[in-house]
Amino acid sequence: MYKTAIRTAVAGAAAFALTAGIAAAQTTKLRIHTHFQPNNVSGEMAGVFKKDVEAMSGGDIAIELFYGDAIVKSAEIFDAAVTGIIDCDMSGGSYQTGKNPAFQFTGDLAGGYTKPYEQMSWLLHNNGYDALNELYHTYDMEFVGWWIPGPESLSSTRPIRNADDFKNWKFRSPPGMITGVFKALGASPIVLDFNEVFTSLETGIIEGADAASLAVNRGMGIYDIAKHTNYPGFHSMPADHLVCRKDVWDAMPKPHQAILKVAMQALALKTATAVEVANARAAKELRAQGVNLYAWSDAELAKYRAGVKKSWTDFATTPEAKKLLKNHIDFLTDLGLMQ
C-alpha cells in the first residue's frame, strides 16, 4: 500500500512537472525577408538557416521566410523591419548608407578584406558584435550575424580586363561607397535595385553590373547577356546581415537568441564554402560556354585598391562611420593585412 502510494505520488509529480514544462515553453515566430531569390546559392543557404533554427529549437522558433521582392525591394527591407511589417532583415547594411555612411562599414569595405574568414575574424574575435550594435541600436535594431558569400565578380557586355576598361562603363551599382570608387576610375555607376539587374542589362540601360558572386550572377541569367566577367573577384565582398527589430529580439528567450546567433555563424561557414565550390564550377561551365573570365594582374589590382583607401576616408563623414572604419583598419593592420 505504501509503495503504491509512493508510486502514485511520483507519477503525479512527474505529470505535473511535464504539464508545467509544456505550459512554460515559449515560442518565437519570425517573419524574415532576404533580397536573394530561392534558386541561387545564397537563397538556398537562407533556406538552410531556416531549417537549422527550427531543428535546433525543436520547433519552438518558427520562421516565415520571404525572398526577392516578395514584400518590398532590397533597399526597403530594413525599414520594413523597423516599422513592423516584418520582424527581421536578411539583406545587407550597405543598402542603408543614406541613413548614415557608417552602414558601409557594417558590410563591405570594398577591397579591405579579401576572404570571408578574415572579415568573420573581426566579428568573432574583435568585439565586432558590440561595435556594430552601437550603430544598429540607434535604429532600434539588433545585429544578429553575418553571412559572407565571398568576393563578387562584375559582369559586362564589353571587356573588363583592367582599370582602363572601366572608363565610361555604364553599370549597375549598389548604393554606398562603391559608386565613388568606380567614378574615380572613370566609370558611370547607376544605382539600381538588386532585382532589376537582369532587366536593365537586357534592355541596354546598363552595360554591366556589380551584382553578386560568379555563381549567383550565373543563376540570375546575367551571363546569357553579359559575356565578360572577372574571376577571382576583388572589388567587393559584402557581408549580408541578419538584423531584427530590437523589441522582437528583447522579447525572445535567451536560448532562442543563442540559437539564432549560432545558426548565423553556421550559415556563414556554409555559405562561404558553398559559394567557393559553386564559383569554381560556374567558372568552368562559363568558360565552356564562351564567357570571358579575366584575372587581374597585381599592378591593376593596386590601382583599384589605391582608389578604395581614399574612398574610405572620403566616405566616413560621421562620427559613427569614422569609429567603425578605424576599428576595421586597426584590425587589418594588426593582422598584417594592411600597411
C-alpha positions in Angstrom: 0.0 0.0 0.0 2.8 2.4 1.0 4.8 1.6 -2.2 1.7 2.1 -4.3 1.1 5.5 -2.7 4.7 6.5 -3.3 4.5 5.4 -7.0 1.2 7.3 -7.4 2.8 10.4 -5.8 5.9 10.2 -8.0 3.8 9.7 -11.1 1.7 12.7 -10.2 4.7 14.9 -9.6 6.2 13.9 -12.9 2.9 14.6 -14.7 2.7 18.0 -13.0 6.3 18.8 -14.0 5.7 17.8 -17.6 2.5 19.9 -17.8 4.2 22.8 -16.2 7.1 22.5 -18.6 4.8 22.5 -21.6 2.9 25.5 -20.2 6.2 27.3 -19.6 7.6 26.6 -23.1 8.0 29.8 -25.1 7.7 30.1 -28.9 9.2 32.6 -31.2 7.6 33.4 -34.6 9.7 35.5 -37.0 8.9 37.0 -40.4 12.3 37.4 -42.2 12.9 38.9 -45.6 16.0 38.3 -47.7 16.8 40.0 -51.0 18.1 36.8 -52.6 16.0 34.5 -54.8 15.4 30.9 -53.6 17.0 29.4 -56.6 20.6 30.9 -56.2 23.3 29.7 -53.8 22.7 32.4 -51.2 18.9 32.0 -51.4 19.3 28.3 -50.8 21.6 28.9 -47.9 18.9 31.2 -46.3 16.6 28.2 -46.5 19.2 26.0 -44.8 19.4 28.6 -42.0 15.6 28.4 -41.5 15.7 24.6 -41.2 18.7 24.7 -38.8 17.0 27.2 -36.5 13.7 25.3 -36.4 15.5 22.0 -35.9 17.8 23.3 -33.1 14.8 24.9 -31.3 12.7 21.8 -31.6 10.1 23.8 -33.5 9.9 26.5 -30.8 11.2 29.0 -33.3 9.1 29.2 -36.5 10.4 31.3 -39.4 8.4 32.6 -42.3 11.0 33.4 -45.0 10.3 35.9 -47.9 12.6 36.1 -50.9 13.5 38.6 -53.5 11.0 41.5 -53.6 8.1 39.4 -52.2 7.1 42.2 -49.8 9.4 45.2 -50.5 12.5 46.0 -52.6 16.0 45.2 -51.3 16.8 48.7 -50.0 13.4 48.8 -48.2 13.7 45.6 -46.2 15.5 47.3 -43.2 12.7 49.9 -42.9 10.0 47.2 -43.3 11.5 45.6 -40.2 11.8 48.9 -38.3 8.2 49.7 -38.9 6.9 46.2 -38.0 5.9 45.0 -41.5 8.3 42.1 -40.9 10.5 41.2 -37.9 14.0 40.8 -39.3 16.0 42.0 -42.3 18.3 39.5 -44.0 19.7 41.7 -46.7 22.8 44.0 -46.2 23.9 47.0 -44.3 25.3 48.9 -47.3 21.7 49.5 -48.5 21.3 51.9 -45.6 24.2 54.2 -46.2 21.7 57.0 -47.0 20.8 56.9 -43.2 24.4 57.0 -42.1 27.6 56.3 -44.1 28.7 54.1 -41.2 26.4 51.4 -42.7 29.0 50.9 -45.4 31.4 49.6 -42.8 28.8 47.2 -41.4 29.0 45.2 -44.6 31.5 45.9 -47.3 35.0 47.6 -47.1 35.2 47.1 -50.9 38.6 45.5 -51.1 39.7 45.7 -47.4 39.1 42.1 -46.6 39.9 39.5 -49.4 38.4 36.4 -47.8 35.2 35.8 -45.8 37.3 34.2 -43.0 39.2 37.5 -42.4 36.1 39.5 -42.0 34.4 36.9 -39.8 37.5 37.0 -37.6 36.9 40.7 -37.0 33.3 40.0 -36.0 34.1 37.0 -33.7 37.4 38.0 -32.2 37.5 41.8 -32.2 34.2 42.6 -30.3 32.5 43.1 -33.7 29.0 42.4 -32.4 29.3 45.3 -29.9 30.9 47.6 -32.5 28.1 47.0 -34.9 25.3 47.2 -32.4 26.4 50.7 -31.3 25.1 51.7 -34.7 22.2 49.3 -35.1 20.7 50.1 -31.7 20.3 53.8 -32.7 17.8 52.5 -35.2 16.1 50.1 -32.7 17.6 47.1 -34.5 19.7 44.2 -33.2 22.6 42.9 -35.2 22.5 39.0 -35.0 25.0 37.9 -37.5 26.7 38.0 -40.9 26.8 35.6 -43.9 29.5 36.4 -46.4 29.4 34.7 -49.8 32.9 35.9 -50.7 34.4 38.2 -53.4 31.9 39.2 -56.0 32.5 39.2 -59.8 31.5 42.0 -62.1 29.6 41.3 -65.3 29.8 43.3 -68.5 28.8 43.3 -72.1 32.3 44.6 -73.0 35.8 43.5 -71.8 36.8 44.4 -68.2 40.4 43.3 -68.4 42.0 46.2 -66.4 41.2 49.6 -64.7 41.3 51.4 -68.1 38.3 49.3 -69.3 36.2 51.0 -66.6 36.3 54.4 -68.4 32.8 55.4 -69.5 31.5 52.0 -68.4 27.8 52.3 -67.5 26.9 49.7 -64.9 24.6 48.9 -62.1 26.0 49.7 -58.7 24.5 49.1 -55.2 24.3 52.3 -53.1 27.1 53.4 -51.0 30.9 54.0 -51.2 31.4 51.7 -54.2 29.9 54.3 -56.5 32.7 56.7 -55.6 35.4 54.1 -56.2 34.2 53.4 -59.7 33.6 57.1 -60.5 37.3 57.7 -59.6 38.2 55.1 -62.2 36.1 56.7 -64.9 33.0 54.5 -64.8 29.4 55.7 -64.7 27.6 53.8 -61.9 23.8 53.8 -61.8 22.2 52.8 -58.5 19.5 50.1 -59.2 17.7 47.6 -57.1 19.4 44.1 -57.0 16.3 42.5 -58.6 16.4 45.0 -61.5 19.8 43.9 -62.8 18.8 41.3 -65.4 16.1 43.5 -67.0 18.3 46.5 -67.1 21.0 44.5 -68.9 18.5 43.0 -71.2 17.1 46.4 -72.2 20.5 48.1 -72.5 20.0 50.6 -69.7 23.4 49.4 -68.4 26.4 47.7 -69.9 27.3 45.7 -66.8 26.6 45.1 -63.2 28.1 44.9 -59.7 25.6 42.3 -58.5 26.9 39.2 -56.7 29.3 36.2 -56.9 30.1 34.4 -60.2 27.7 31.6 -59.3 24.8 33.9 -58.3 25.3 36.0 -61.4 25.1 32.9 -63.5 21.9 31.7 -61.6 20.3 35.1 -62.4 21.0 34.5 -66.1 23.3 37.6 -66.3 25.9 35.8 -68.4 23.3 35.0 -71.0 23.6 38.7 -71.9 26.9 39.9 -70.4 29.8 37.7 -71.8 32.6 39.3 -69.8 33.4 39.0 -66.1 36.3 38.9 -63.7 37.3 35.9 -61.6 38.6 35.7 -58.9 36.6 38.7 -57.7 38.3 41.6 -55.9 36.2 44.7 -55.9 33.6 43.9 -53.3 32.8 41.3 -50.6 29.6 42.3 -48.9 28.5 40.8 -45.7 24.8 40.2 -45.7 23.3 40.7 -42.3 20.5 39.3 -40.1 19.1 42.2 -38.0 15.9 42.0 -36.0 13.8 44.8 -34.5 15.0 45.3 -31.0 11.7 44.8 -29.3 11.3 41.5 -31.1 14.8 40.5 -30.1 14.5 41.5 -26.5 11.2 39.6 -26.1 12.9 36.3 -27.2 14.0 33.8 -24.6 17.8 33.8 -24.2 18.1 30.3 -25.6 16.3 31.4 -28.8 18.7 34.4 -29.1 21.7 32.0 -28.8 20.2 29.6 -31.4 19.8 32.4 -33.9 23.4 33.7 -33.3 24.9 30.2 -33.6 22.8 29.4 -36.6 24.1 32.6 -38.3 27.7 31.5 -37.6 27.0 28.1 -39.1 25.4 29.9 -42.1 28.5 32.0 -42.6 30.7 28.9 -42.9 28.2 27.0 -45.1 27.7 30.0 -47.4 31.4 30.8 -47.8 32.3 27.2 -48.6 29.3 26.6 -50.8 29.9 29.7 -52.8 33.6 28.9 -53.2 32.6 25.5 -54.7 29.8 26.9 -56.8 32.0 29.7 -58.2 34.7 27.2 -59.3 32.1 25.0 -61.0 30.5 28.1 -62.6 33.8 29.3 -63.9 34.4 26.0 -65.6 31.0 26.0 -67.2 31.1 29.6 -68.2 34.4 29.2 -70.0 33.0 26.3 -71.9 30.1 28.5 -72.9 32.4 31.2 -74.3 32.1 33.7 -71.5 35.4 35.6 -71.0 36.8 35.4 -67.4 39.6 37.9 -66.6 42.0 37.5 -63.7 43.5 41.0 -63.0 47.2 41.4 -62.5 48.7 42.7 -59.2 49.5 46.0 -60.9 45.9 46.5 -61.9 44.6 45.4 -58.5 46.9 48.0 -56.9 45.2 50.8 -59.0 41.8 49.7 -57.7 42.9 49.4 -54.0 44.6 52.9 -54.1 41.2 54.3 -55.0 39.5 52.3 -52.3 41.6 53.6 -49.5 41.0 57.2 -50.4 37.2 56.5 -50.8 37.1 55.0 -47.2 38.3 58.3 -45.8 36.1 60.4 -48.0 33.0 58.3 -47.2 33.5 58.2 -43.5 31.9 61.6 -42.8 30.1 60.9 -39.5 31.5 60.0 -36.1 29.9 56.6 -36.3 31.5 55.9 -39.7 34.9 57.1 -38.6 34.8 54.9 -35.5 33.8 51.8 -37.3 36.4 52.4 -40.1 39.2 52.9 -37.6 38.2 49.7 -35.8 38.5 47.7 -39.1 41.8 49.4 -40.1 43.3 48.8 -36.7 42.4 45.1 -37.0 43.6 44.8 -40.6 46.9 46.4 -39.7 47.3 44.3 -36.5 47.0 41.1 -38.7 49.4 42.4 -41.3 46.7 42.5 -43.9 47.2 46.2 -44.4 50.2 48.6 -44.2 
